[in-house]
């Protein structure tokens, strides 16, 4: 592949790999394209963040762009990228028609991060107190928007096998528009230098701007930790996460062993110090970075079926999977107290990472797929008539709405 291939990534926000799994995922994708010889530019309309990665250190050009502005057209016309990757479907909605108009021969890639419609439908079901069924996906406007975005792109990256199957079987999206690309790990560890005896207590970690994480923290506080403390009266649970709000800080209660610690300087350090990671997620989608990190740092975990989804079956989990609070507490205590069970769970975590997330298993296939689409772009798009139809109507509607906003902004 030519060294002059250019990739433009249009981000929802500047990447923050130390704040969220999404930020780490973005840096993995940047690295993947750079290894293939792409010159990468990252652009976003989001404001700067104190915790954003310094892209210059990674040889990535950065560009500030405006929404609903012809300056973006000028920017992308001048750059003339070979490929454009949209960070989540909302970004494609905003900029996709401009990309198609100015750079029709650029491969359009959508990084879904996770299926937002799945997360929204599950959250809605939880709020209504009912069990989520896949048919509920069809009730949400966000589903129509996200699926339309997938069709308009030449390739969509799907992080979870579960979500890949939903798109293929429920929505009948043709497989050549989808690519399963989970977390991509190099140098997967086979052991941890920090032993069972070196560790203590429980840990929970997750960006508080993400609603499933906040919901999980409330469940830990209100129901699960009290059950753990009935069996381990001196149990301590350290809660870490980026962007804690006042309502999060107010949960801090040292007497109950519930310690709100705020942002972790190093996820590795706080997870490695703990004996067990707790992630009682009641809704969500995609892959849960905290659980993959726990395996990487040799920390067994207790989670729910939602947490384990896309990573491993319940019976193969490096710890325990349950949706029942009393069982959750029981498994947490057993892992915390039983060295043999803990060590077995730790070992199975390392095995699972090698099996599921070894970067070498995906790199060549992915880059070959992008190259093939690039070389056969017209025929690839002809096979996707639904996509071209949606692009036609979307361009008309979104374009003129955006033009109206442009005029209004003047």
C-alpha positions in Angstrom: 0.0 0.0 0.0 1.3 3.5 -0.9 2.8 5.5 1.9 0.7 8.4 0.8 -2.7 6.9 1.6 -4.5 9.4 3.8 -7.1 8.7 6.4 -9.4 11.3 8.0 -11.0 10.4 11.3 -13.9 12.6 12.2 -14.3 12.2 16.0 -17.2 12.8 18.3 -14.7 14.0 20.9 -10.9 14.2 21.2 -9.6 10.7 22.2 -9.2 10.2 26.0 -7.7 6.7 26.4 -7.3 7.1 30.1 -11.0 8.2 30.6 -12.9 5.5 28.6 -12.7 2.3 26.6 -13.8 4.3 23.6 -10.7 6.5 23.8 -8.5 3.4 24.0 -10.3 1.9 21.1 -9.8 5.0 18.9 -6.0 4.9 19.6 -5.9 1.2 18.6 -7.6 2.0 15.3 -5.2 4.9 14.6 -2.2 2.6 15.3 -3.7 0.0 13.0 -4.0 2.4 10.0 -0.6 3.9 10.7 1.0 0.4 10.6 -0.6 0.0 7.2 1.1 3.2 5.9 -1.7 5.7 6.3 -1.1 9.3 7.1 -3.8 10.0 9.8 -5.6 13.2 10.5 -8.0 13.4 13.4 -10.7 16.2 13.2 -13.5 17.1 15.5 -15.9 19.9 16.3 -15.6 19.1 20.0 -13.9 21.5 22.4 -10.5 20.7 23.9 -10.3 18.5 26.9 -7.7 18.5 29.7 -7.4 14.7 29.4 -7.2 14.4 25.6 -4.2 12.5 24.3 -1.5 14.6 22.6 -2.0 13.4 19.1 1.3 15.0 17.9 3.1 12.4 20.0 1.5 9.7 17.9 2.3 11.4 14.6 -1.4 12.2 14.0 -2.4 15.6 12.5 -5.2 17.3 14.4 -7.8 19.7 12.9 -10.6 21.6 14.5 -13.7 21.6 12.2 -17.1 23.3 12.4 -20.5 21.7 12.1 -23.0 23.1 9.6 -20.2 25.1 7.9 -18.9 25.2 4.3 -15.4 25.5 5.9 -15.5 21.7 6.4 -16.1 21.2 2.7 -13.0 23.4 1.9 -11.0 21.5 4.5 -11.8 18.0 3.2 -11.6 19.0 -0.5 -8.0 20.2 0.1 -7.1 17.2 2.2 -8.6 14.7 -0.4 -8.4 11.6 1.9 -8.5 8.0 0.5 -10.6 7.0 3.5 -12.8 8.7 6.1 -13.7 7.1 9.4 -16.7 8.4 11.3 -16.5 8.0 15.1 -20.1 6.8 15.9 -23.2 7.3 13.8 -24.0 10.8 15.0 -20.8 12.0 13.4 -21.7 10.4 10.1 -25.1 12.0 10.2 -23.5 15.4 10.6 -20.6 15.2 8.1 -21.4 12.2 5.9 -23.1 14.1 3.1 -20.3 16.6 2.9 -17.7 13.8 2.6 -19.8 12.1 -0.1 -20.2 15.4 -2.0 -16.5 16.5 -1.9 -14.7 13.1 -1.9 -17.0 10.6 -3.6 -14.1 8.1 -4.1 -13.1 8.0 -0.4 -14.0 4.8 1.4 -16.5 5.7 4.2 -16.0 3.7 7.4 -18.2 3.8 10.4 -16.7 2.9 13.8 -19.9 2.1 15.7 -18.1 1.8 19.1 -21.1 -0.1 20.2 -24.7 -0.3 19.0 -26.3 2.8 20.5 -29.7 1.6 19.7 -29.1 -1.6 21.6 -28.0 0.4 24.7 -31.0 2.8 24.4 -33.5 -0.1 24.0 -32.1 -1.9 27.0 -32.1 1.2 29.2 -35.7 1.9 28.2 -36.7 -1.7 29.1 -34.9 -1.5 32.4 -36.7 1.8 33.3 -40.0 0.1 32.4 -39.2 -2.9 34.6 -39.4 -5.4 31.7 -37.0 -7.9 30.2 -35.3 -6.7 27.0 -36.3 -8.5 23.8 -34.6 -7.9 20.5 -37.9 -6.9 18.9 -37.8 -3.8 21.1 -35.0 -2.4 19.0 -37.5 -1.7 16.2 -39.5 0.7 18.5 -36.8 3.4 18.7 -36.0 6.2 16.4 -32.3 5.9 17.3 -32.4 2.4 15.7 -33.6 3.8 12.3 -30.9 6.5 12.5 -28.1 4.1 13.3 -29.0 1.4 10.8 -29.4 4.0 8.1 -25.9 5.3 8.9 -24.5 1.7 8.6 -26.1 1.3 5.2 -24.7 4.7 4.0 -21.1 3.7 4.8 -19.0 1.3 2.8 -17.9 -0.6 5.9 -19.0 -0.6 9.6 -16.7 -1.8 12.4 -18.6 -3.9 14.9 -16.9 -4.5 18.3 -19.0 -7.3 19.6 -19.9 -10.7 18.0 -23.4 -10.4 19.7 -24.0 -7.1 17.9 -22.7 -8.5 14.6 -25.3 -11.3 14.8 -28.1 -8.8 15.6 -27.2 -6.7 12.5 -26.9 -9.8 10.3 -29.9 -11.7 11.5 -32.4 -9.1 12.8 -31.7 -6.3 10.3 -30.5 -8.5 7.4 -27.5 -6.3 6.7 -25.2 -7.9 4.2 -22.0 -9.1 5.6 -19.7 -7.3 3.2 -20.9 -4.0 4.9 -19.8 -5.2 8.3 -16.5 -6.2 9.9 -16.1 -7.7 13.4 -13.2 -5.9 15.0 -13.0 -6.2 18.8 -10.3 -4.7 21.1 -6.9 -5.3 19.6 -4.2 -6.3 22.1 -0.5 -6.8 21.8 1.8 -8.4 24.3 -1.0 -10.2 26.1 0.3 -11.1 29.6 0.4 -14.7 30.8 0.8 -13.9 34.5 0.7 -11.1 37.0 3.5 -10.1 39.4 1.0 -9.0 42.0 -0.2 -12.1 44.0 -3.4 -12.9 45.8 -1.7 -11.9 49.1 -0.5 -8.6 47.7 -4.1 -7.5 46.9 -7.1 -6.6 48.9 -10.7 -5.2 48.7 -13.0 -4.6 45.7 -12.8 -2.1 42.9 -15.3 -0.6 40.4 -14.2 1.6 37.6 -15.9 3.5 34.7 -16.5 6.9 33.1 -19.4 8.5 35.0 -20.6 10.3 31.9 -21.7 6.9 30.7 -25.1 6.1 32.1 -24.7 2.3 32.5 -21.7 3.0 34.8 -23.6 5.4 37.0 -26.5 3.0 37.2 -24.1 0.1 38.2 -22.5 2.3 41.0 -26.0 3.0 42.4 -26.8 -0.8 42.4 -23.5 -1.5 44.2 -24.2 1.2 46.8 -27.9 0.4 47.5 -28.0 -3.4 47.2 -24.8 -5.3 46.5 -22.2 -3.9 48.9 -24.5 -4.3 51.9 -24.9 -8.0 51.0 -21.1 -8.4 50.7 -20.7 -6.7 54.1 -23.0 -9.2 55.8 -20.4 -11.8 55.0 -17.3 -9.6 55.1 -18.0 -6.8 57.7 -14.8 -5.0 56.9 -15.1 -5.1 53.1 -14.1 -2.0 51.2 -15.2 -1.0 47.7 -13.1 1.6 45.9 -15.1 3.5 43.2 -13.0 5.1 40.4 -14.1 6.9 37.3 -13.5 10.0 35.1 -15.9 13.0 35.4 -17.5 12.3 38.7 -20.3 14.7 39.5 -21.6 16.0 42.8 -24.2 13.2 42.9 -21.4 10.6 42.6 -19.2 12.3 45.3 -22.2 12.3 47.7 -22.3 8.5 47.7 -18.9 8.4 49.5 -19.4 6.6 52.9 -16.2 5.3 54.5 -18.2 3.8 57.4 -20.0 1.5 54.9 -16.8 0.7 53.1 -18.0 2.7 50.0 -15.1 4.9 48.9 -15.6 7.2 46.0 -12.1 7.9 44.8 -12.8 9.9 41.6 -10.5 9.7 38.5 -7.8 7.1 38.5 -4.4 8.3 37.5 -3.6 4.8 36.4 -6.3 2.2 35.7 -3.7 -0.5 35.9 -2.6 0.5 39.4 -6.0 0.6 40.9 -7.3 -2.6 39.3 -4.0 -4.5 40.1 -4.2 -3.5 43.8 -7.7 -4.9 44.1 -8.5 -8.6 44.6 -11.9 -8.5 42.7 -13.4 -6.1 40.2 -17.2 -5.6 40.4 -19.2 -4.5 37.3 -23.0 -5.0 37.9 -24.2 -3.5 34.6 -28.0 -3.6 34.1 -27.9 -2.2 30.5 -25.4 -1.3 27.9 -23.9 -2.6 24.7 -20.5 -3.2 23.0 -17.5 -4.6 24.9 -16.8 -3.5 28.4 -13.2 -2.2 28.6 -13.1 -2.4 32.4 -13.6 -6.2 32.3 -11.0 -6.7 29.6 -8.6 -4.5 31.6 -9.4 -6.6 34.7 -8.3 -9.8 32.8 -5.2 -8.0 31.5 -4.1 -6.9 35.0 -4.9 -10.4 36.5 -8.0 -9.3 38.5 -10.9 -11.7 38.5 -14.3 -10.1 38.2 -18.0 -10.5 38.9 -20.4 -9.1 36.4 -23.8 -9.5 34.8 -24.8 -11.1 31.5 -24.7 -7.6 29.9 -21.1 -7.2 31.1 -19.9 -10.5 29.8 -21.7 -10.2 26.5 -19.4 -10.4 23.5 -16.4 -11.4 25.6 -17.2 -14.9 26.9 -19.9 -17.4 27.8 -21.1 -17.4 31.4 -19.4 -20.8 32.1 -16.0 -19.6 30.8 -15.9 -16.3 32.7 -12.8 -15.5 34.7 -14.8 -15.0 37.9 -18.6 -15.1 37.9 -21.6 -13.9 35.9 -25.0 -13.4 37.6 -27.9 -10.9 37.5 -29.1 -11.8 41.0 -27.7 -9.4 43.8 -27.5 -12.2 46.4 -25.5 -14.4 44.1 -23.4 -11.5 43.0 -22.4 -10.8 46.6 -21.8 -14.5 47.3 -19.4 -14.9 44.3 -17.6 -11.7 45.1 -16.9 -12.9 48.6 -15.8 -16.4 47.4 -13.3 -14.9 44.9 -12.0 -12.5 47.5 -11.5 -15.2 50.1 -10.6 -18.3 48.2 -7.1 -18.2 46.8 -7.4 -21.3 44.6 -10.6 -20.2 43.0 -9.1 -16.7 42.5 -5.9 -18.1 40.8 -7.9 -20.3 38.5 -10.1 -17.3 37.5 -7.0 -15.2 36.9 -5.4 -17.8 34.6 -8.6 -18.3 32.6 -8.7 -14.5 32.1 -5.2 -14.5 30.5 -6.3 -17.4 28.2 -9.5 -15.6 27.2 -7.6 -12.5 26.1 -5.3 -14.5 23.9 -8.2 -16.4 22.4 -10.4 -13.3 21.7 -8.4 -10.1 21.4 -5.0 -11.0 19.9 -4.4 -8.2 17.4 -2.6 -10.5 14.9 -5.8 -12.4 14.3 -7.6 -9.4 12.9 -5.1 -6.9 11.4 -4.4 -8.4 8.0 -8.0 -9.4 7.3 -9.2 -5.9 8.2 -6.7 -4.0 6.1 -7.2 -6.4 3.2 -10.9 -5.7 3.4 -10.4 -1.9 3.3 -8.0 -2.2 0.4 -10.4 -4.5 -1.5 -13.3 -2.0 -1.0 -11.1 0.9 -2.1 -10.1 -0.9 -5.3 -13.7 -2.1 -6.1 -15.6 0.9 -4.7 -18.2 1.3 -7.5 -19.1 -2.4 -7.6 -19.2 -2.5 -3.8 -21.7 0.4 -3.7 -23.8 -1.0 -6.5 -24.5 -4.1 -4.4 -25.7 -1.8 -1.6 -28.8 -0.3 -3.2 -30.4 0.4 0.1 -27.4 2.4 1.1 -27.4 4.5 -2.1 -31.1 5.1 -1.7 -30.7 6.3 1.9 -27.7 8.4 0.9 -29.8 10.1 -1.8 -32.6 11.1 0.5 -30.3 11.9 3.4 -28.2 14.2 1.2 -31.3 16.1 0.1 -32.8 16.4 3.6 -29.7 16.9 5.7 -27.9 19.1 3.2 -30.7 21.6 3.0 -31.3 21.6 6.8 -27.6 22.2 7.2 -27.6 25.0 4.6 -30.5 26.6 6.4 -28.5 26.5 9.7 -25.5 28.0 7.8 -27.6 30.9 6.7 -29.1 31.3 10.2 -25.6 31.3 11.7 -24.5 34.2 9.4 
